[in-house]
Amino acid sequence: RGKKEVSNIMKTKLKMWDIGNNLGKNRICWGCKKENETETHIVRCKKVTEIMEEKGIGKDLNNNDFIERTRFFDKFIKIRETELMKIKENNYY
């Protein structure tokens, strides 16, 4: 495994992803805009699931496989940042 993948696996195990209240942030889910953004909510949120599936990313996280969970959250954060940038751009124009 590469250093980046091992680093991301550790983020998953230590719950250090830039999600919700982690890293001093306080976020609401960008998918449903109703619930606090937590790892549990992200996995269960129907709107997040829709958006992720539109991007070709499914989820099978029921077995607590850290590698699969790591890949999902890594992709989730990248997509979330892209979607938030689109929202900001649309609000400025």
Summary of the structure (lengths in Angstrom):
residues: 93
radius of gyration: 13.5
end to end distance: 43.6
largest distance: 43.9
contacts: 236
relative contact order: 0.15
helix: 60%
strand: 2%
